[in-house]
């Protein structure tokens, strides 16, 4: 894979093209599977030659890693921008889950690929970066749930019989959203996110 340009205008065009390659690959991998998708399929979907694909993404395996990265890195950046610690605990939980559901809903193909194909790259040294990003998000979610629990505990009640189990329950609900979510469906992204929160909060 070529080194990205350093000039801002060129880097912006390079990143936009690379993002398009990743999006096209996510759609193909989600539909056909990683192993069944050929380099010829990728060149036809992106309009690039094999050399052009290498220029933007490198190997097919690196493309799979990039798809996984596209899920987590923007979500972590948005979570940081939300300044969750400045929000009331329940408001922080709802804000975080809304951002998370929005990311998964707008990157359905990426999530499908991640769930189906992660075993392909789990032994790759570069996977550690993806795994670390996921672990950071899980800790953030658990910490936010802990704040909710502490606030509730102050009034003499505890919301969660097992907070770790609640964390895993939320992970499962949101991660499998692509299996049934449709953009023009009955519920908006925000309604879905709030519904998930209501379930774990006992509402």
ChimeraX commands (.cxc) that place a marker at each C-alpha (Angstrom):
marker #1 position 0.00,0.00,0.00 radius 0.5
marker #1 position 1.34,3.43,-0.96 radius 0.5
marker #1 position 2.08,6.09,1.67 radius 0.5
marker #1 position -0.84,8.58,1.76 radius 0.5
marker #1 position -0.05,12.10,0.46 radius 0.5
marker #1 position 0.73,14.78,3.03 radius 0.5
marker #1 position -0.70,17.82,1.23 radius 0.5
marker #1 position -4.17,18.51,2.71 radius 0.5
marker #1 position -6.09,18.69,-0.59 radius 0.5
marker #1 position -4.47,15.53,-1.95 radius 0.5
marker #1 position -4.91,13.72,1.36 radius 0.5
marker #1 position -8.60,14.63,1.42 radius 0.5
marker #1 position -9.11,13.13,-2.05 radius 0.5
marker #1 position -7.04,10.07,-1.14 radius 0.5
marker #1 position -9.05,9.46,2.05 radius 0.5
marker #1 position -12.37,9.92,0.24 radius 0.5
marker #1 position -11.37,7.39,-2.42 radius 0.5
marker #1 position -10.10,4.96,0.20 radius 0.5
marker #1 position -13.37,5.28,2.14 radius 0.5
marker #1 position -15.25,4.45,-1.04 radius 0.5
marker #1 position -13.13,1.34,-1.56 radius 0.5
marker #1 position -13.81,0.20,2.01 radius 0.5
marker #1 position -17.56,0.82,1.62 radius 0.5
marker #1 position -17.72,-1.12,-1.64 radius 0.5
marker #1 position -15.77,-4.01,-0.14 radius 0.5
marker #1 position -18.02,-4.10,2.93 radius 0.5
marker #1 position -21.08,-4.42,0.71 radius 0.5
marker #1 position -19.50,-7.24,-1.31 radius 0.5
marker #1 position -18.19,-9.14,1.72 radius 0.5
marker #1 position -21.58,-8.82,3.46 radius 0.5
marker #1 position -23.40,-10.16,0.41 radius 0.5
marker #1 position -21.01,-12.84,-0.83 radius 0.5
marker #1 position -18.68,-13.55,2.06 radius 0.5
marker #1 position -15.02,-12.62,2.37 radius 0.5
marker #1 position -13.58,-15.79,0.85 radius 0.5
marker #1 position -16.06,-15.89,-2.04 radius 0.5
marker #1 position -15.28,-12.29,-3.07 radius 0.5
marker #1 position -12.46,-12.16,-5.62 radius 0.5
marker #1 position -10.08,-9.36,-6.46 radius 0.5
marker #1 position -11.88,-9.19,-9.81 radius 0.5
marker #1 position -15.13,-8.55,-7.93 radius 0.5
marker #1 position -13.44,-5.75,-6.02 radius 0.5
marker #1 position -11.96,-4.11,-9.09 radius 0.5
marker #1 position -15.35,-4.19,-10.84 radius 0.5
marker #1 position -17.13,-2.72,-7.80 radius 0.5
marker #1 position -14.61,0.09,-7.29 radius 0.5
marker #1 position -13.63,0.83,-10.88 radius 0.5
marker #1 position -9.96,0.44,-9.95 radius 0.5
marker #1 position -7.29,-1.86,-11.28 radius 0.5
marker #1 position -5.65,-4.39,-8.97 radius 0.5
marker #1 position -2.74,-1.96,-8.69 radius 0.5
marker #1 position -5.14,0.84,-7.82 radius 0.5
marker #1 position -6.66,-1.26,-5.05 radius 0.5
marker #1 position -3.21,-1.95,-3.64 radius 0.5
marker #1 position -2.45,1.78,-3.74 radius 0.5
marker #1 position -5.40,2.58,-1.50 radius 0.5
marker #1 position -5.74,-0.45,0.73 radius 0.5
marker #1 position -3.02,-3.04,0.24 radius 0.5
marker #1 position -4.06,-6.67,0.59 radius 0.5
marker #1 position -7.54,-8.14,0.82 radius 0.5
marker #1 position -6.85,-8.93,4.48 radius 0.5
marker #1 position -5.92,-5.29,5.16 radius 0.5
marker #1 position -9.21,-4.34,3.53 radius 0.5
marker #1 position -11.04,-6.55,6.02 radius 0.5
marker #1 position -9.19,-4.87,8.89 radius 0.5
marker #1 position -10.10,-1.45,7.50 radius 0.5
marker #1 position -13.78,-2.43,7.47 radius 0.5
marker #1 position -13.56,-3.32,11.17 radius 0.5
marker #1 position -11.70,-0.09,11.95 radius 0.5
marker #1 position -14.40,1.95,10.25 radius 0.5
marker #1 position -16.86,0.66,12.82 radius 0.5
marker #1 position -14.99,1.50,16.00 radius 0.5
marker #1 position -12.70,4.47,15.51 radius 0.5
marker #1 position -15.40,7.03,14.53 radius 0.5
marker #1 position -17.63,5.75,17.34 radius 0.5
marker #1 position -14.90,6.23,19.93 radius 0.5
marker #1 position -14.22,9.73,18.61 radius 0.5
marker #1 position -17.91,10.62,18.81 radius 0.5
marker #1 position -18.21,9.19,22.32 radius 0.5
marker #1 position -15.32,11.38,23.40 radius 0.5
marker #1 position -16.97,14.43,21.82 radius 0.5
marker #1 position -20.18,13.72,23.76 radius 0.5
marker #1 position -18.36,14.49,27.04 radius 0.5
marker #1 position -20.35,11.80,28.82 radius 0.5
marker #1 position -19.01,12.63,32.27 radius 0.5
marker #1 position -20.63,16.04,32.03 radius 0.5
marker #1 position -24.07,14.47,31.50 radius 0.5
marker #1 position -26.37,12.95,34.09 radius 0.5
marker #1 position -25.81,9.16,34.20 radius 0.5
marker #1 position -28.99,8.07,32.41 radius 0.5
marker #1 position -28.65,10.86,29.85 radius 0.5
marker #1 position -25.05,9.76,29.23 radius 0.5
marker #1 position -26.17,6.17,28.66 radius 0.5
marker #1 position -28.86,7.22,26.20 radius 0.5
marker #1 position -26.47,9.53,24.33 radius 0.5
marker #1 position -23.85,6.78,24.05 radius 0.5
marker #1 position -26.31,4.13,22.88 radius 0.5
marker #1 position -27.87,6.53,20.36 radius 0.5
marker #1 position -24.44,7.26,18.85 radius 0.5
marker #1 position -23.65,3.54,18.81 radius 0.5
marker #1 position -26.94,2.51,17.18 radius 0.5
marker #1 position -26.54,5.29,14.59 radius 0.5
marker #1 position -23.05,4.05,13.72 radius 0.5
marker #1 position -24.20,0.45,13.31 radius 0.5
marker #1 position -27.35,1.43,11.39 radius 0.5
marker #1 position -25.34,3.50,8.90 radius 0.5
marker #1 position -22.63,0.82,8.61 radius 0.5
marker #1 position -24.79,-2.29,8.44 radius 0.5
marker #1 position -22.56,-4.03,5.91 radius 0.5
marker #1 position -19.48,-3.36,8.03 radius 0.5
marker #1 position -21.16,-4.89,11.09 radius 0.5
marker #1 position -22.30,-7.96,9.16 radius 0.5
marker #1 position -18.76,-8.46,7.86 radius 0.5
marker #1 position -17.28,-8.02,11.33 radius 0.5
marker #1 position -19.57,-10.63,12.86 radius 0.5
marker #1 position -19.11,-13.11,9.99 radius 0.5
marker #1 position -15.44,-12.74,9.22 radius 0.5
marker #1 position -13.57,-11.67,12.35 radius 0.5
marker #1 position -12.14,-15.20,12.71 radius 0.5
marker #1 position -10.20,-14.60,9.48 radius 0.5
marker #1 position -8.01,-11.93,11.04 radius 0.5
marker #1 position -8.09,-12.59,14.79 radius 0.5
marker #1 position -4.56,-14.06,14.66 radius 0.5
marker #1 position -3.15,-11.19,12.63 radius 0.5
marker #1 position -0.97,-8.83,14.72 radius 0.5
marker #1 position -2.95,-5.89,13.31 radius 0.5
marker #1 position -6.10,-7.35,14.86 radius 0.5
marker #1 position -4.82,-6.25,18.27 radius 0.5
marker #1 position -5.61,-2.66,17.30 radius 0.5
marker #1 position -9.21,-3.56,16.41 radius 0.5
marker #1 position -9.59,-5.64,19.57 radius 0.5
marker #1 position -8.18,-2.81,21.69 radius 0.5
marker #1 position -10.68,-0.35,20.21 radius 0.5
marker #1 position -13.57,-2.69,20.98 radius 0.5
marker #1 position -12.30,-3.19,24.50 radius 0.5
marker #1 position -12.10,0.57,25.01 radius 0.5
marker #1 position -15.72,0.91,23.97 radius 0.5
marker #1 position -16.83,-1.95,26.22 radius 0.5
marker #1 position -15.09,-0.30,29.18 radius 0.5
marker #1 position -16.75,3.01,28.35 radius 0.5
marker #1 position -20.16,1.34,28.20 radius 0.5
marker #1 position -19.54,-0.51,31.46 radius 0.5
marker #1 position -18.37,2.69,33.17 radius 0.5
marker #1 position -21.48,4.52,31.99 radius 0.5
marker #1 position -23.70,1.72,33.29 radius 0.5
marker #1 position -21.81,1.87,36.59 radius 0.5
marker #1 position -22.65,5.57,36.91 radius 0.5
marker #1 position -26.34,4.77,36.36 radius 0.5
marker #1 position -26.11,2.03,38.98 radius 0.5
marker #1 position -24.41,4.30,41.51 radius 0.5
marker #1 position -26.99,7.03,41.02 radius 0.5
marker #1 position -29.78,4.53,41.49 radius 0.5
marker #1 position -28.04,2.95,44.45 radius 0.5
marker #1 position -28.04,6.29,46.22 radius 0.5
marker #1 position -31.84,6.08,46.40 radius 0.5
marker #1 position -31.71,2.64,47.98 radius 0.5
marker #1 position -32.23,0.54,44.85 radius 0.5
marker #1 position -29.96,-1.19,42.34 radius 0.5
marker #1 position -30.89,-1.38,38.70 radius 0.5
marker #1 position -28.69,-4.29,37.60 radius 0.5
marker #1 position -28.51,-7.72,39.15 radius 0.5
marker #1 position -25.31,-8.22,37.10 radius 0.5
marker #1 position -23.86,-5.16,35.39 radius 0.5
marker #1 position -21.42,-7.19,33.28 radius 0.5
marker #1 position -24.29,-9.26,31.97 radius 0.5
marker #1 position -26.17,-6.04,31.17 radius 0.5
marker #1 position -23.14,-4.81,29.20 radius 0.5
marker #1 position -23.07,-8.03,27.18 radius 0.5
marker #1 position -26.83,-7.83,26.62 radius 0.5
marker #1 position -26.51,-4.34,25.14 radius 0.5
marker #1 position -23.57,-5.44,23.00 radius 0.5
marker #1 position -25.62,-8.32,21.64 radius 0.5
marker #1 position -28.70,-6.20,20.92 radius 0.5
marker #1 position -26.84,-3.47,19.06 radius 0.5
marker #1 position -24.34,-5.69,17.25 radius 0.5
marker #1 position -27.14,-7.77,15.74 radius 0.5
marker #1 position -29.18,-4.74,14.71 radius 0.5
marker #1 position -28.22,-5.19,11.01 radius 0.5
marker #1 position -30.05,-8.52,10.95 radius 0.5
marker #1 position -33.44,-6.78,11.10 radius 0.5
marker #1 position -33.03,-2.99,10.90 radius 0.5
marker #1 position -34.37,-1.21,7.82 radius 0.5
marker #1 position -33.88,2.54,7.27 radius 0.5
marker #1 position -37.55,3.01,6.37 radius 0.5
marker #1 position -38.83,0.75,9.11 radius 0.5
marker #1 position -41.36,1.53,11.82 radius 0.5
marker #1 position -38.83,2.83,14.36 radius 0.5
marker #1 position -36.22,5.55,13.97 radius 0.5
marker #1 position -32.63,5.01,15.07 radius 0.5
marker #1 position -33.23,7.15,18.15 radius 0.5
marker #1 position -36.38,5.19,19.08 radius 0.5
marker #1 position -34.49,1.93,18.75 radius 0.5
marker #1 position -31.64,3.20,20.93 radius 0.5
marker #1 position -34.01,4.49,23.59 radius 0.5
marker #1 position -35.95,1.22,23.46 radius 0.5
marker #1 position -32.74,-0.73,24.15 radius 0.5
marker #1 position -32.00,1.60,27.08 radius 0.5
marker #1 position -35.53,1.21,28.43 radius 0.5
marker #1 position -35.07,-2.57,28.42 radius 0.5
marker #1 position -31.90,-2.51,30.50 radius 0.5
marker #1 position -33.18,0.27,32.78 radius 0.5
marker #1 position -36.41,-1.57,33.46 radius 0.5
marker #1 position -38.63,1.05,31.80 radius 0.5
marker link #1:1,2 radius 0.2
marker link #1:2,3 radius 0.2
marker link #1:3,4 radius 0.2
marker link #1:4,5 radius 0.2
marker link #1:5,6 radius 0.2
marker link #1:6,7 radius 0.2
marker link #1:7,8 radius 0.2
marker link #1:8,9 radius 0.2
marker link #1:9,10 radius 0.2
marker link #1:10,11 radius 0.2
marker link #1:11,12 radius 0.2
marker link #1:12,13 radius 0.2
marker link #1:13,14 radius 0.2
marker link #1:14,15 radius 0.2
marker link #1:15,16 radius 0.2
marker link #1:16,17 radius 0.2
marker link #1:17,18 radius 0.2
marker link #1:18,19 radius 0.2
marker link #1:19,20 radius 0.2
marker link #1:20,21 radius 0.2
marker link #1:21,22 radius 0.2
marker link #1:22,23 radius 0.2
marker link #1:23,24 radius 0.2
marker link #1:24,25 radius 0.2
marker link #1:25,26 radius 0.2
marker link #1:26,27 radius 0.2
marker link #1:27,28 radius 0.2
marker link #1:28,29 radius 0.2
marker link #1:29,30 radius 0.2
marker link #1:30,31 radius 0.2
marker link #1:31,32 radius 0.2
marker link #1:32,33 radius 0.2
marker link #1:33,34 radius 0.2
marker link #1:34,35 radius 0.2
marker link #1:35,36 radius 0.2
marker link #1:36,37 radius 0.2
marker link #1:37,38 radius 0.2
marker link #1:38,39 radius 0.2
marker link #1:39,40 radius 0.2
marker link #1:40,41 radius 0.2
marker link #1:41,42 radius 0.2
marker link #1:42,43 radius 0.2
marker link #1:43,44 radius 0.2
marker link #1:44,45 radius 0.2
marker link #1:45,46 radius 0.2
marker link #1:46,47 radius 0.2
marker link #1:47,48 radius 0.2
marker link #1:48,49 radius 0.2
marker link #1:49,50 radius 0.2
marker link #1:50,51 radius 0.2
marker link #1:51,52 radius 0.2
marker link #1:52,53 radius 0.2
marker link #1:53,54 radius 0.2
marker link #1:54,55 radius 0.2
marker link #1:55,56 radius 0.2
marker link #1:56,57 radius 0.2
marker link #1:57,58 radius 0.2
marker link #1:58,59 radius 0.2
marker link #1:59,60 radius 0.2
marker link #1:60,61 radius 0.2
marker link #1:61,62 radius 0.2
marker link #1:62,63 radius 0.2
marker link #1:63,64 radius 0.2
marker link #1:64,65 radius 0.2
marker link #1:65,66 radius 0.2
marker link #1:66,67 radius 0.2
marker link #1:67,68 radius 0.2
marker link #1:68,69 radius 0.2
marker link #1:69,70 radius 0.2
marker link #1:70,71 radius 0.2
marker link #1:71,72 radius 0.2
marker link #1:72,73 radius 0.2
marker link #1:73,74 radius 0.2
marker link #1:74,75 radius 0.2
marker link #1:75,76 radius 0.2
marker link #1:76,77 radius 0.2
marker link #1:77,78 radius 0.2
marker link #1:78,79 radius 0.2
marker link #1:79,80 radius 0.2
marker link #1:80,81 radius 0.2
marker link #1:81,82 radius 0.2
marker link #1:82,83 radius 0.2
marker link #1:83,84 radius 0.2
marker link #1:84,85 radius 0.2
marker link #1:85,86 radius 0.2
marker link #1:86,87 radius 0.2
marker link #1:87,88 radius 0.2
marker link #1:88,89 radius 0.2
marker link #1:89,90 radius 0.2
marker link #1:90,91 radius 0.2
marker link #1:91,92 radius 0.2
marker link #1:92,93 radius 0.2
marker link #1:93,94 radius 0.2
marker link #1:94,95 radius 0.2
marker link #1:95,96 radius 0.2
marker link #1:96,97 radius 0.2
marker link #1:97,98 radius 0.2
marker link #1:98,99 radius 0.2
marker link #1:99,100 radius 0.2
marker link #1:100,101 radius 0.2
marker link #1:101,102 radius 0.2
marker link #1:102,103 radius 0.2
marker link #1:103,104 radius 0.2
marker link #1:104,105 radius 0.2
marker link #1:105,106 radius 0.2
marker link #1:106,107 radius 0.2
marker link #1:107,108 radius 0.2
marker link #1:108,109 radius 0.2
marker link #1:109,110 radius 0.2
marker link #1:110,111 radius 0.2
marker link #1:111,112 radius 0.2
marker link #1:112,113 radius 0.2
marker link #1:113,114 radius 0.2
marker link #1:114,115 radius 0.2
marker link #1:115,116 radius 0.2
marker link #1:116,117 radius 0.2
marker link #1:117,118 radius 0.2
marker link #1:118,119 radius 0.2
marker link #1:119,120 radius 0.2
marker link #1:120,121 radius 0.2
marker link #1:121,122 radius 0.2
marker link #1:122,123 radius 0.2
marker link #1:123,124 radius 0.2
marker link #1:124,125 radius 0.2
marker link #1:125,126 radius 0.2
marker link #1:126,127 radius 0.2
marker link #1:127,128 radius 0.2
marker link #1:128,129 radius 0.2
marker link #1:129,130 radius 0.2
marker link #1:130,131 radius 0.2
marker link #1:131,132 radius 0.2
marker link #1:132,133 radius 0.2
marker link #1:133,134 radius 0.2
marker link #1:134,135 radius 0.2
marker link #1:135,136 radius 0.2
marker link #1:136,137 radius 0.2
marker link #1:137,138 radius 0.2
marker link #1:138,139 radius 0.2
marker link #1:139,140 radius 0.2
marker link #1:140,141 radius 0.2
marker link #1:141,142 radius 0.2
marker link #1:142,143 radius 0.2
marker link #1:143,144 radius 0.2
marker link #1:144,145 radius 0.2
marker link #1:145,146 radius 0.2
marker link #1:146,147 radius 0.2
marker link #1:147,148 radius 0.2
marker link #1:148,149 radius 0.2
marker link #1:149,150 radius 0.2
marker link #1:150,151 radius 0.2
marker link #1:151,152 radius 0.2
marker link #1:152,153 radius 0.2
marker link #1:153,154 radius 0.2
marker link #1:154,155 radius 0.2
marker link #1:155,156 radius 0.2
marker link #1:156,157 radius 0.2
marker link #1:157,158 radius 0.2
marker link #1:158,159 radius 0.2
marker link #1:159,160 radius 0.2
marker link #1:160,161 radius 0.2
marker link #1:161,162 radius 0.2
marker link #1:162,163 radius 0.2
marker link #1:163,164 radius 0.2
marker link #1:164,165 radius 0.2
marker link #1:165,166 radius 0.2
marker link #1:166,167 radius 0.2
marker link #1:167,168 radius 0.2
marker link #1:168,169 radius 0.2
marker link #1:169,170 radius 0.2
marker link #1:170,171 radius 0.2
marker link #1:171,172 radius 0.2
marker link #1:172,173 radius 0.2
marker link #1:173,174 radius 0.2
marker link #1:174,175 radius 0.2
marker link #1:175,176 radius 0.2
marker link #1:176,177 radius 0.2
marker link #1:177,178 radius 0.2
marker link #1:178,179 radius 0.2
marker link #1:179,180 radius 0.2
marker link #1:180,181 radius 0.2
marker link #1:181,182 radius 0.2
marker link #1:182,183 radius 0.2
marker link #1:183,184 radius 0.2
marker link #1:184,185 radius 0.2
marker link #1:185,186 radius 0.2
marker link #1:186,187 radius 0.2
marker link #1:187,188 radius 0.2
marker link #1:188,189 radius 0.2
marker link #1:189,190 radius 0.2
marker link #1:190,191 radius 0.2
marker link #1:191,192 radius 0.2
marker link #1:192,193 radius 0.2
marker link #1:193,194 radius 0.2
marker link #1:194,195 radius 0.2
marker link #1:195,196 radius 0.2
marker link #1:196,197 radius 0.2
marker link #1:197,198 radius 0.2
marker link #1:198,199 radius 0.2
marker link #1:199,200 radius 0.2
marker link #1:200,201 radius 0.2
marker link #1:201,202 radius 0.2
marker link #1:202,203 radius 0.2
view
